[in-house]
Amino acid sequence: PRENLDPGAVLPAQPDGSPVELFQDLVALRVGYGRREKSHLVLSGLHARDDRSARAILTVADPSRPAAEQENWVLGLAGRSRNRDGSVLLDGDVQASLFTGDRGGAEVEGRSAPGALRLLFGDRLGENSVADWAGNLRALADVARWRARWTSGLRFVGPGYRTVGARGLRRDLLEYEGSWDQSWGGRRVALASQWGIGRTGVVLPQTGSSTIRRLGLRATGRPSRLPAFELGYSIHDQEQQAGGDERVLERK
């Protein structure tokens, strides 16, 4: 079922009293080169629009105005690079989305998507359209000499990024996270750490922002002829701000 993003649309109820669900026709395509677990490159595309039943329901719900038909185009590129012994890995993906809340809306001459999005979706966008992008970058390294593993990741979601397949997605987000795992004595003793920081409102801070910081440490031991043990420590810090510099909430 698709989201009803039109606050003015009052949908009829089903016999049990629940609201009628609207559905969409969806076509997706993926073309790749390489091997899944090794180096590869994948190009993907998605197109979704309201199906005939959804358009008919919207028309019946409010015959006085045209049905607000949703449409979504998403283009994506994902890749992975791994060295021969598999100890170092780098992968990432980027998606560009053009979401239209009303396909029948007027077109705005000269309105263009920022940057490279203009090349993908053109300079003509409807007044109910929004285009933006999201991406991820992740790195992993296994250091066999030290029996250690390091991971790091970076994620960005634009303030206008919206797709039919990701409801409730946090937008206008920049997030970084990492981890370090180390073991000794044939993995009888291990130490693990995870950390991360995420911030919303990085592009549009005037609408409010929040910052979440987290840190976790864990130590485990499995000595021979002795009981195993595990110790852990974690901290979570959240800070929210209204538009501007005024701090309104801080939790630890």
Disulfide bonds with the S-S distance in Angstrom:
none
